[in-house]
Amino acid sequence: MESQQKQVRKPQQKRSLEKMERIKAAALQLFSEHGYYATTTNEIARAAGISIGTLYAYYRDRQAIYEDLVRDHYLGAAARAEQASLPEGLTPRQSIYLMLSATLQSHLVNTAFQKEMAALSAQSEELRAIEQKYRGNMSHELSAMLAGYADFYRITDFETAALLIQTSLEAVIHEVVFYPNGYDKDAVLNGLTDMFCAYLLKPEYQ
């Protein structure tokens, strides 16, 4: 394992970076269509249009590619949340509704991979640890965001609030987005908004 890690490149040149992106794009498609365990590095290399030797020059194994995809997912989600600007003059309830709506919409991007990621985290402690490493950053950012609007909230333990919001929100959105069902997404969003407003907001802001 150590000798393999020494051979793995840290790409700097544009051509190398493009090759790594091809590997990740191929893996994302294959993991999404066939699942992580049913996908081999040979298949990823073939789909990326490179030799297996070239793939191993960038990644030591399939799990390393998966970790990069998980990292990219959470970094992308964090970047979208940071760049999102809410219109001025919104009530606290309107702000919460829009944030919940944005979270639901984010699950409509690479949905099959997100579903696979959730399944893998439930099946494997090793793969769950990978997701938790990057998912934890989202929780810390949510906690910091809550603290920034403390005047509106009746809660003071923002870390616990972030945990409750993130886990319960994901559970509901996964159920609504990942599986065939007849749920009314607008009704779900309104219900979630009611629930989080009751939990978070002081009575005068509900």
Order of alpha helices (4+ residues) and beta strands (2+ residues): alpha-alpha-alpha-alpha-alpha-alpha-alpha-alpha-alpha-alpha
